Amino acid sequence: MKFLCVPCDAPMKLAEVAPPDRGSLSVRYACPECGYEMAMLTNPFETQMVQSLGVRIGLDASTAGAPAAADEKKDGGKCPFAGMIPGLTEAARDGAGDADAPVAWTPQATARLESIPSFVRPMARTGIEKFARERGYPTVDEKVLDEARDFFGM
Amino acid sequence: MRSAMKGYHDITGDGGSNVLQQVIDLEGRIAANLAGVRHLVAVGSGKGGVGKSTLTFHLAALCREAGWDVALLDADLNGPSQARMAGVAGTAPLPSDGGRLALPRARAGFGVFSTGSLVPEAEAVEFDSVSHGASHTWRATREFTLLSEILERAEWGRLDALFVDLPPGAERVVQFAELLGPRASFVLISIPSDVARGVVARSAAALKRAGRRIAGRIENMQGYACSGCGEVRPLFRTTEGSAAGAAPALDLPLLGSVPFDPELARRCDLGIPVTERPDLPSTAALKETARALMRAFEAER
């Protein structure tokens, strides 16, 4: 979808994406010539369709590389669309995971986990933490990830 | 509205997100990740319940036994069966370097991706959504996106063949053909019933119309392998004289015929490959079929 400023006949540029609100995205566009601004407000159906494509919406989206993460937590609640917006996943990272889990994760191991498809992530996390717990490892780091991989013959 | 106003195709990009480019980039990353795979073997039918998954798993195991490096993608996300057959139910893929996925290995020694590794059999496969009650509009898109992610991220490495076990649905074979790209070649599974052959004929027609390659077909349940006497007896009766008439002839190379074998079914439930029971009539038939499949795909190159 593209937006055109009719008086200027100029393509409008994406200016800002607001955090998801009850399944709706607010995307602000501005005309680079006259400065006129408009906002596209999606309904949950439209948000879901875009999310299903695995793409990101935002200024640095095209350089984001990886498909959207879909199960990050934000403001304490589960928001399946935070991953659509670059930056939100990083902001939400502190809240990710199970706070009661006795196994900690190093930032490097967390980054490796976050980089795999979101659908796979919960089970991968559970499997690795079980592996670590069984061996008395208090922390999952990259060595533990590699050890688990070797153990499972992957 | 001005008549000289710019149209969609006059504007480069979409003003920020470049959504279309993101989709194109993903296709490029999938192609790069599959560069080391010599053959993309898409096993489908269109018809459900004809033994696609069973044959896919055991053919992969027998091709590996015959010297091919293989892996298996269970593309039936909603009714996955490969995790159980491969003995990897509950063993999730693990994060590797660079966002890649290390795959659990079947007892037969090859990597398998199946949602059955991720979601227990007693649970439905669900995706997060805020569009409640409208999953019929977006779910297929979400599923193909997930399959794209798996194709892009799994550590396939250098393979002689990546077997893709397709879900039922005659129209879906073309959707999978488009997902897998022109390198994929199809193997269609039928059984000796006009109902099944009719659906397989429809799938073959859809693939041919889309210009996709079909390496051949395999006739499953061609007789019943009696575990008592060891003989193979007829399982389906002929339907000559039926009001609907005979199903259209399947004008495809026959790669092999495999009898229905309760022991083969039991081994699928237990996650034990048929390679460990070379004495079974079904094993011999599957071995012959695997050899024919390997020849057919080598001849395509």
Interface residues (C-beta under 8 A of the other chain):
Chain A: M1 K2 F3 L4 V6 D9 P11 M12 K13 L14 A15 R22 G23 Y29 P44 F45 T47 Q48 M49 V50 Q51 S52 L53 G54 V55 R56 I57 G58 L59 A61 S62 A64 G65 A66 P67 A70 D71 K78 P80 F81 R112 L113 S115 I116 P117 F119 V120 P122 M123 A124 T126 G127 I128 L145 A148 R149 F152 G153 M154
Chain B: M1 R2 A4 M5 K6 Y8 I11 T12 G13 D14 G15 G16 S17 N18 V19 Q21 Q22 V23 D25 L26 T91 A92 P93 L94 P95 S96 D97 G98 G99 R100 L101 A102 L103 P104 R105 G111 T115 S117 L118 V119 F127 D128 S129 V130 S131 H132 A134 T137 W138 R139 T141 R142 T145 L146 S148 E149 I150 R153 E155
